[in-house]
Amino acid sequence: MSHDRESASVRRPRKRVVVRSGTTVEQMVRAIADMIVTGVMRPGEKLDEISLAGRFEVSRTPVREALGQLCAMGLVAREPNRSAVVSTVTPDHLASMFEAMAELEGICARLSAQRMTAEERRLLEAEHRASARLVHRNAEDEYEAHNTDFHTRLYRGAHSDHITDLAMQTRSRLAPFRRAQFRIPGRLTKSFDEHEEIVRAVLRADAAAAARAAHAHVAIVSDASAVFATRPAERLAMR
């Protein structure tokens, strides 16, 4: 019996060396993206796979996956046979992406006002009302998660798979900058008020008003987030 226990102990791995779960990759993408957006990592800085693997205690495989996603988001550049480096995100490029996002959000809100089922409208309103407590607590991380869910409901409420896919892909590229807005004092309250305008319009099936409110909301998010697209030294000075 003792020998069997010892053998089992030898066979049992002491440490999971390779972490391949999607959640781990998502966590790395989020962490690295936030460091880039806030200027902790500067344009041109090399992103060494071995160093990042050690930092996050994973193998190089999920690091490569994370860097691939960051490249798709435009935050990291990688040339053949060269290390990945932090990209420079210019204000003009960021404004262009937010312009596209505002148009897509407006379309989704307009179609949601026309096409959402009664149950979808009820859930949209209920989720919005529930988020008030997050605003009162100034729970930035929780409100950010709510914000993602809120906008996803609008995308899916449009009942147009192609438009939904476009909206979600564009949102993915802008995610670090949209998160950055919540670092600005008072932004949670303003975001809630802007959501309120969208919800009211959707509930009364006012497609034009819903589109205007959603478009204006993203335009405001763009202005709030643009402060994080300044030069790295300026971003660091703001922290």
C-alpha positions as CSV (number, residue, x, y, z in Angstrom):
1,M,0.0,0.0,0.0
2,S,2.8,2.4,0.9
3,H,4.6,1.6,-2.3
4,D,1.4,2.3,-4.3
5,R,1.0,5.7,-2.6
6,E,4.6,6.6,-3.4
7,S,4.2,5.5,-7.0
8,A,1.1,7.6,-7.4
9,S,2.9,10.5,-5.8
10,V,5.7,10.2,-8.4
11,R,3.2,10.0,-11.3
12,R,1.1,12.9,-10.1
13,P,2.3,16.2,-11.7
14,R,3.3,18.8,-9.1
15,K,2.8,21.8,-11.3
16,R,0.8,22.6,-14.4
17,V,3.5,24.0,-16.6
18,V,1.5,24.7,-19.7
19,V,-1.7,26.7,-19.4
20,R,-3.7,26.6,-22.6
21,S,-7.2,27.8,-21.4
22,G,-8.9,30.5,-23.3
23,T,-9.4,32.4,-20.1
24,T,-5.7,32.6,-19.5
25,V,-5.1,34.0,-23.0
26,E,-7.9,36.5,-22.5
27,Q,-6.4,37.6,-19.2
28,M,-3.0,38.2,-20.9
29,V,-4.6,40.1,-23.8
30,R,-6.5,42.3,-21.3
31,A,-3.4,42.9,-19.1
32,I,-1.0,43.7,-21.9
33,A,-3.6,45.9,-23.8
34,D,-4.2,47.9,-20.6
35,M,-0.5,48.5,-20.1
36,I,-0.2,49.6,-23.7
37,V,-3.2,52.0,-23.6
38,T,-2.1,53.6,-20.3
39,G,1.5,54.0,-21.4
40,V,3.2,51.5,-19.1
41,M,4.4,49.8,-22.3
42,R,5.6,52.3,-24.8
43,P,5.4,52.3,-28.6
44,G,8.4,50.5,-30.1
45,E,9.0,48.4,-26.9
46,K,9.8,44.8,-27.6
47,L,7.5,42.1,-26.3
48,D,9.7,39.1,-25.6
49,E,7.8,35.8,-25.5
50,I,10.1,34.3,-22.8
51,S,9.8,37.3,-20.5
52,L,6.0,37.4,-20.9
53,A,5.7,33.7,-20.3
54,G,7.6,34.1,-17.1
55,R,5.6,37.1,-16.0
56,F,2.3,35.3,-16.5
57,E,3.6,31.9,-15.4
58,V,2.5,30.2,-18.6
59,S,4.2,28.5,-21.6
60,R,5.1,30.4,-24.8
61,T,2.1,28.9,-26.6
62,P,-0.6,31.0,-24.9
63,V,1.7,34.0,-25.1
64,R,1.9,33.7,-28.9
65,E,-1.9,33.4,-29.0
66,A,-2.2,36.6,-26.9
67,L,0.2,38.5,-29.1
68,G,-1.7,37.3,-32.2
69,Q,-4.9,38.8,-30.8
70,L,-3.1,42.0,-29.9
71,C,-1.8,42.3,-33.4
72,A,-5.3,41.9,-34.7
73,M,-6.4,44.7,-32.4
74,G,-3.6,46.9,-33.8
75,L,-1.9,47.3,-30.5
76,V,1.1,45.2,-31.4
77,A,3.1,44.9,-34.6
78,R,5.1,41.8,-35.7
79,E,7.3,41.4,-38.7
80,P,8.6,37.9,-39.9
81,N,11.5,36.7,-37.9
82,R,11.4,39.7,-35.5
83,S,10.1,40.3,-32.0
84,A,6.7,41.7,-31.5
85,V,6.7,45.4,-30.6
86,V,4.1,47.8,-29.2
87,S,2.4,49.8,-32.0
88,T,1.8,53.5,-32.0
89,V,-1.9,54.2,-31.9
90,T,-2.4,57.7,-33.4
91,P,-5.4,59.9,-32.4
92,D,-6.5,59.9,-36.1
93,H,-6.5,56.1,-36.2
94,L,-8.4,55.8,-32.9
95,A,-10.9,58.4,-34.1
96,S,-11.5,56.5,-37.3
97,M,-12.2,53.3,-35.4
98,F,-14.6,55.0,-33.0
99,E,-16.3,56.7,-36.0
100,A,-17.0,53.2,-37.4
101,M,-18.2,52.0,-34.0
102,A,-20.6,54.9,-33.5
103,E,-22.2,54.1,-36.9
104,L,-22.5,50.4,-36.1
105,E,-23.9,51.1,-32.7
106,G,-26.5,53.5,-34.1
107,I,-27.6,50.9,-36.7
108,C,-27.9,48.2,-34.0
109,A,-29.9,50.5,-31.7
110,R,-32.2,51.5,-34.5
111,L,-32.8,47.9,-35.5
112,S,-33.2,46.8,-31.9
113,A,-36.0,49.4,-31.4
114,Q,-37.7,47.9,-34.4
115,R,-37.0,44.2,-33.9
116,M,-36.4,43.4,-30.2
117,T,-39.0,41.0,-28.7
118,A,-40.9,42.0,-25.6
119,E,-38.7,39.7,-23.6
120,E,-35.5,41.2,-25.0
121,R,-36.7,44.7,-24.1
122,R,-37.6,43.6,-20.6
123,L,-34.2,42.1,-20.0
124,L,-32.4,45.1,-21.5
125,E,-34.3,47.4,-19.1
126,A,-33.9,45.1,-16.1
127,E,-30.1,44.9,-16.7
128,H,-29.9,48.6,-17.1
129,R,-31.8,49.3,-13.8
130,A,-29.6,46.8,-11.9
131,S,-26.5,48.6,-13.0
132,A,-27.5,51.6,-11.0
133,R,-26.1,50.0,-7.8
134,L,-22.7,49.5,-9.5
135,V,-22.7,53.2,-10.3
136,H,-23.5,54.1,-6.7
137,R,-20.7,51.9,-5.5
138,N,-18.3,53.2,-8.2
139,A,-17.6,49.5,-9.1
140,E,-15.6,50.2,-12.2
141,D,-14.7,46.5,-13.1
142,E,-18.2,45.3,-12.5
143,Y,-19.8,48.2,-14.4
144,E,-17.4,47.5,-17.3
145,A,-18.7,43.9,-17.5
146,H,-22.2,45.2,-17.4
147,N,-21.4,47.7,-20.2
148,T,-20.2,44.9,-22.4
149,D,-23.3,42.9,-21.7
150,F,-25.5,45.9,-22.3
151,H,-24.0,46.6,-25.7
152,T,-24.1,43.0,-26.7
153,R,-27.9,42.9,-26.1
154,L,-28.2,45.9,-28.5
155,Y,-26.1,44.1,-31.1
156,R,-28.1,40.9,-30.8
157,G,-31.4,42.7,-30.6
158,A,-30.8,44.0,-34.1
159,H,-31.5,40.4,-35.3
160,S,-28.9,40.8,-38.1
161,D,-26.0,38.3,-37.8
162,H,-23.7,40.2,-40.2
163,I,-24.2,43.5,-38.5
164,T,-23.8,41.9,-35.1
165,D,-20.5,40.3,-36.1
166,L,-19.2,43.6,-37.5
167,A,-20.1,45.4,-34.3
168,M,-18.5,42.8,-32.0
169,Q,-15.3,42.7,-34.1
170,T,-15.0,46.4,-34.0
171,R,-15.7,46.5,-30.3
172,S,-13.0,43.9,-29.7
173,R,-10.4,46.2,-31.3
174,L,-11.6,49.1,-29.2
175,A,-12.0,47.2,-26.0
176,P,-8.9,48.6,-24.2
177,F,-9.8,52.2,-25.0
178,R,-13.5,51.7,-24.0
179,R,-12.3,50.3,-20.7
180,A,-10.0,53.3,-20.2
181,Q,-13.0,55.7,-20.1
182,F,-14.0,54.4,-16.7
183,R,-10.8,55.7,-15.2
184,I,-12.2,59.2,-15.7
185,P,-13.9,60.6,-12.6
186,G,-17.7,60.6,-12.9
187,R,-17.7,58.6,-16.1
188,L,-19.9,55.7,-14.7
189,T,-22.7,58.1,-13.9
190,K,-22.6,59.7,-17.3
191,S,-22.5,56.3,-19.0
192,F,-25.5,55.2,-17.1
193,D,-27.4,58.3,-18.1
194,E,-26.5,57.7,-21.8
195,H,-27.7,54.1,-21.5
196,E,-30.9,55.5,-20.1
197,E,-31.6,57.5,-23.2
198,I,-31.0,54.4,-25.4
199,V,-33.2,52.2,-23.3
200,R,-36.1,54.6,-23.2
201,A,-36.0,54.9,-27.0
202,V,-35.8,51.2,-27.5
203,L,-38.7,50.6,-25.1
204,R,-41.0,53.0,-27.0
205,A,-39.8,51.6,-30.3
206,D,-38.5,55.0,-31.4
207,A,-35.9,53.8,-33.9
208,A,-34.6,57.3,-34.9
209,A,-34.1,58.3,-31.2
210,A,-32.4,55.0,-30.3
211,A,-30.0,55.5,-33.2
212,R,-29.2,59.1,-32.2
213,A,-28.7,58.2,-28.6
214,A,-26.4,55.2,-29.3
215,H,-24.4,57.2,-31.8
216,A,-24.0,60.1,-29.4
217,H,-23.0,57.7,-26.6
218,V,-20.1,56.2,-28.6
219,A,-19.0,59.6,-29.7
220,I,-18.8,60.6,-26.1
221,V,-16.9,57.4,-25.3
222,S,-14.5,58.3,-28.1
223,D,-13.8,61.7,-26.6
224,A,-13.4,60.2,-23.1
225,S,-11.0,57.5,-24.4
226,A,-9.0,59.7,-26.7
227,V,-7.1,61.1,-23.7
228,F,-5.3,57.7,-23.5
229,A,-4.1,57.9,-27.1
230,T,-1.7,60.8,-26.4
231,R,2.0,60.4,-26.3
232,P,3.3,57.9,-23.7
233,A,5.0,60.5,-21.5
234,E,1.8,62.4,-21.3
235,R,-0.2,59.3,-20.4
236,L,2.2,58.4,-17.7
237,A,2.1,61.9,-16.3
238,M,-1.7,61.5,-16.0
239,R,-1.6,58.3,-13.9
